[in-house]
Amino acid sequence: MRRSLIATVAALAAALSLSTVPAAATTGDLDPRELQQSSDAVHAAGMYGFYSQARAGHERWSGASGVADVQTRRPVRPGMPHRIGSITKTFVSVAILQQVERGRIDLDAPVARYLPGLIPGERGDKVTVRMLLNHTSGIGDHIAGIFPSLLEGSPKSLDDNRFRTFTSAELVRHGLAAPSPGAPGSQPGSYSNTNYVIAGLVLQKVTRMPVEDYITRYVIRRAGLRETAFPRSPYIRGEHSKAYENMYGLIDPPKDYSVYDMSWAGVAGNLVSTMDDLNTFYRALLRGKLVGGASLAEMRRTVKISVGGFVMDYGLGLYPLELPCGRFWGHDGGVFGMGTQSLISEDGRRELSFGMNLMKYQRFDENGQMLPNDIDPAVFRFLMTAACGGTAAPSLKAAPSIPLLPTSRSLAGIR
């Protein structure tokens, strides 16, 4: 089991191909029937619950398929609050860039300028704020240290930590103790949640406000979000879905982790939001409502980073996704039992966000190769339908293609 988790999460993209999609496909109007059918197909393929929103200009479509609770069969609804995981990183990056615009933070200044001694030795003088945000710091991830049983093929630490509150200092200590994936500034970098925990501490130091309070006031409220908030307890407020974690068959049947103290993620991934709010957030970002043009250009300046063995382009809390109908920007997030993807076209016209309530449902053979499953291609078809229109429906082939929820691969808790 350990070998499959370490060596093969990157196989997720291998079952999908864009070979039959027109290279110059264009985004058309939203087709509610096609969108609902593709959403229903995700549930039919085995996903417990799937909820989403797509936008094209002034058009909006929201839909949901499946159940929020597999025992009561309570249905999922489009506006349910949902743990968005690492999409929180975009919010943190926006907050840092706001302080850059005010002259309080220098992206290329060492972290030691703001937090002397936090990162010990010479590394503290070499790691810059920019390196934190684009994951080229060479700082390891704290996840394996927080959930050590995953290294042994056991979910025990997931259950042990359900109501445990971790401090940012503890998370940073685990990250700094983890093996370094490379020298500061080297490429490819390595995706690390600890980077954003440290970035949150930098923000807190220069603003003299709790990082959650600053982001709430100057990012969430400025974007006009009504259903986005940092959790104050292990419980999700309002009518929500359960969160079923399968851990690639390690937890069978999948277990509900919707009640969970999210301090293990910190500001690297603890926000709760809705699909409507996420689309509103990314539209506000691309339209210059949250940061200026120069800051947005910095956010879209990408480097190569590695996530679970997969190399991708990554900016400052954003990454690009090349689709047949153009380039999209956004982020994904994955926590135990909940996954999310949110994307917006470069011109800001087309947007989509979707959430799911069953995670790591894939299976692997004895050689660490992913076995075919029905959920991945169904989710991929939905993504293409929402982003590019029904004419861009992909076919299946054994060739690499666009990865689904790429940064969520880090949450196997394994390196």
N, C-alpha and C positions, 0 to 999 in steps of 0.2 A: 504493500500500500504506500509506504513512504516513497519508494522509487517512482511510482506513478505520479504522485503529487509533485515531486521535485522535477522530474524530467519531462513531463508530458502535458502540462496545462496549455502550452503553446500550440498543441495540436488542434485546438478549437477552431482555428481558421481553415484547417486543411480540408474540411468537407464542403466548402462553399466556393462558388465561382461566379464571375461576372461575364463569362465568355459570350453569352448570348444577348447581353444588354447593349443597346446602341451606344457607341462612344460619345455621341453628342445629344443624348436624351435631354429633354427640357422638362422643367417642373410645370405641370399643368394645374388646373383647379383641383380642389379636393373632391373626391368621389366618396360620399358617406357609405355607400353600399360596399364598395371595394375595401374601404378601410375597416368596416365592421366585419366583413368576411375574413380579412386577413388577421384581424384580432381574434375572432372566433377560432381560426385555424391554429393559433398558438395554444389556446386552451385545449383544443381537440388533440393536439400533439402530445399533451401530457403536463403542460404548465397548469398549476392549480388556479392561479388568478393573474390576470393581465389587464392593466389599465393604462390609458394613454390619452394624449391630446396632440393634434396636428393643426398647424396654421399655414395658410397661404394668403399673404396680404391681409385683407380684412376678414377672410373666411376663417372659421374655426370649426373643428370637429373634435368631440370628446367621446370616448367609448370605453367599455369594459367587458371582459369575458371571464367566466369562471367564478370561483368561489373564494371568499375571504377566510373561510373556516371549513376544513374538509369534513369535520364531524357534523356540524349543524347545517352545512350547505348554504350558509349565508352568502349572498352574492357580493362580488366586488363592485365598487362604484368608481366612476372616473375621478371624482374629487377627493378620494380618500387620502389622508395624510400618510406619508411614507418616509422611511429612513432613506436618505439619498446618498449616504456614504461619501465617497471621495469627490462628489460634485461640490462638497463644502470647500474644497481647495480653490475653486474659482472665486468664491466669496472672499477667502483669505487673501488671495492674490490681488483682487480689486482693492481691498482695504490697504494693503501694503503700497500699491501704486498711488493711492490717494495721498499717502504720507510722503511718497517720493515727490509728488507734485507740490507739496507744501514745503519741500526742502528739509524735512525731518529725517528722511531715510535716503541713503544712497545705495542703489542696487548693487554697485560694485565695491562697496565698503565691506570689510571683514565683519563677521558677526561679533567678533571681540570688541568692536567699537561700541556696540550697544549692550552686549552681555559679556563683560570681561570674565574670563575663566570658565564659562559654561562649557565650551569645547576646549579641552585641555591640550597643551603642547603647541607645536607649530601649526597643527591643523586648525586651531582656533583663529590664527592670523591669516590663513589661506582661504577658508570657506567664506564666501560672500553671501549676501542676501539673495542675489540672483541665483546662485548655485542651489540655495534652499528651494527656491520656487521652480527651477527647471530640473531638479533632481540630479545635478552633477556634483554634489557636495562630497560624495564618497562616504557619507554617513549611512550606516546600516539601518535596517527597519526594526522597530521594537516589537512587531507582532509576534515573532517566534519566541521572544523572551516572555511575553505576556501569556501566551498559550503554548507552553512547552510540550504538552502531551501530544500535540499534533505531529511533532517530530517522531513520536513513538507509535503513531497510528491509532491514537485514542482521543476521543472528544472530552475526556474528563475535565481538562482545564476550562473548556467552554462552560460547563455546568458549574464548576467551582467559582468562576469569576462573574457569574450572572449578576450578583448584587454587590460586587466589590467596586469601590471607587478608587481609581488611580489618579495620582497627581501628574501634572505635566512634567515635573522633575523626575518622577519614576519612569515615565515613558522615555524621556531623553536619556536617562541612565541606561535603560535597556538598549536603546538605539546605538549609543556610543560604545556599548560593550559588544555589540554584534560585529561580526567580521566586516571590515571595510570592503566595499565592492570595487574601490579604485581611488586614485589620487583625486584631490579636489580639482574640479574643472575638466577632468578627462572625459572622453566620450568613447563608447556610449556610457551615459550615466546610468544610475540604477534607481528605480522608483522606490521611494522610502517615505512612509507616513511620518517618520520622525522629523523629516525636513520641515513639514508644515506645523508640527508641534512647536519647533524652535522658531519658525517664522511668527507664530502666534505670540510667543514670548517677546520677540523683538517688537511687535506691534504694541503689545501691552506696555512695554518699557517706555516707548516714545510717546504714547498717547496718555499714559498714566490712567488708563481705564482697563477693566477686565476685557479681554479680547472679545468675548461674546457680546458684551454691551456695546463696544465700538461697532462691530459688524452689524448688530441689530439696528443701531441708530443711523449709521452712515452708508450702509449698503442695502440691507433688507428694506428699511423704511423708504430710503431714497428711490429704490426701484419700484416702490408701490406694492410690495408683496404683503398679502394679508394672512397667508397660511403657512409661513415659513418661520421657524423658531428653533433655538437651541433647547434641547430637553432639560427639564429641571428635575426629572426623576427617571427611573427605569421604564416608565409607562409612556405610551404614545397617547396624547390627548385626542379626544374625539373618536368617531367611528372609524376604525382602521382595520386593515387586514392583519391576519397573523403572518408570521415570518418563518417559513419552513426551510430548515437547513438539512441537506443530504450529505454534504462533505464527500462527494464522489462515491457514495455507497457506504461510507464509514458509519453514518447515522441512518439506519434503516429499520423502520420507516422514518422518513424525515421528521425532525422535531421542531416544535414552535419555539422561536427565540425572540418573539416580539416584545416580551418584557425583559429588558436587559439594560444594565448600567453602561451607557455609551462612553464613559470616561476613558475606556481602553483606546478609543480612537482619537479623543481630543478634537481640536479644531481641524484635524486632518480628515474627519469624516463623521461628525456627529449631528449634523442638521436634519431636521424633519421638514418636509415641504410637500407640495402637490405638483402634479404635472402642469397645471395651469400656471402656477407661480414660477416654475422653472422656465417655461417659455417666455413669460413676462420678464424674468431676470436677464436671460441672454439677449432678448431684444433691447432692453434698456442698456445693456453693456455695449452692444454693437452700435447703438445709436448715439453713444457719447453721453448718456445721462449719468453714468457713474464715474468714468474717468475720461480724460481728454484723448485726442487722436494720437499724440505721441506715446502715451501710456498704453493705449490699445495696441499700437505697433510693437511695443516691447513685449506685450503679452503674446503676440503672434509670431515672435521671433523664436524659431524652434531649434532644438538640438536633438541628437539621437539619445534615447534612453532604452534600457532593457527592463521589461516587466515579465517576470516568470519565464524568461527565455525568449520572449518575443521582443524585437527591436522596433521602436516606433518613434515618430516625431512628437516632440512635446515642447510647448512654450512655457509661459508663466501661468500655471493653473488652467491652461487650455491645450487642446490638441486638435489638429486638423484631420479630417476624414475625406478622402477623395472619392466621390461618388460619380457615377456616369453623368449626372445632371449638374455637377460642379463640386466645388469645395465647401465643406461644412466645418464648423468649429463647435467645440463643446467639451463635454467630459462625461464620464460614467462613474457609477459608484456601486459598491457591493459591500454589504455587511452580512452578518449571519442571517440568512433567510430572506433578504431583500436585495434586489438588483434594480438599477436605474440607468437609463441613458438619456441624455439631452443634447440635441444638436440644432444648429441654426446655420442656414446658408450664408455664404460670405456677403451677399447683398442684403441679408436680413429679411428676405421675403418669405422664406420657407422655414418652418420650425417643427420639431417633433420632440416629444418626451414620452417615455413609457417606463412603467414599473412592473415588477414581477415579484411574486411571493414564494418562489421556490428557487433555491440556489445550489450550485454545484451538483446538478442532477446527472452530469455526464458519467460514463463508465470507461474504464481503460482495460486493455488486455494485459497479459503477463509481461509484455515487452514495453509497457508504458505508452502504447498507442491508443488514441481515443477510438472507442467503438462508435459506429453510426448511431445517431439518435434523431428523433423527429422534431424536437423542440428548436434546436439551433437554426435549421433552415426555415422553420415557420417564423421565428422571430426576425430572421434576416429578410424574409419576404415582406413582413410588415414594415420594417425599417425602409426598404426600398419603395414600397407603395406610398408611405407617408412622406418621404423625402422627394421622390422623383415621379410619382404617379404610377398607375397600374401598368403602363407600357414598359416599365423597367423591372418587371418581375424576373428574378434571377433563376438560373437552373443550377442543378447540383453536379459537381464534378470533383474528382480527387485532386484539387489544386488549391494553393493558398489564395486567400481572398481577404476581404475586409473582416477584421476581428470584431466580435461582439463583446462589449464591456471589457475592453483590453486591460484597464488598470485594475479591475476587480480580481485579476489573476493573482495579485500579490496577497490576497486574503486567504490563500491556502495556508498561510502561516508558515510557509516553507521557502527556503532559498536554495 
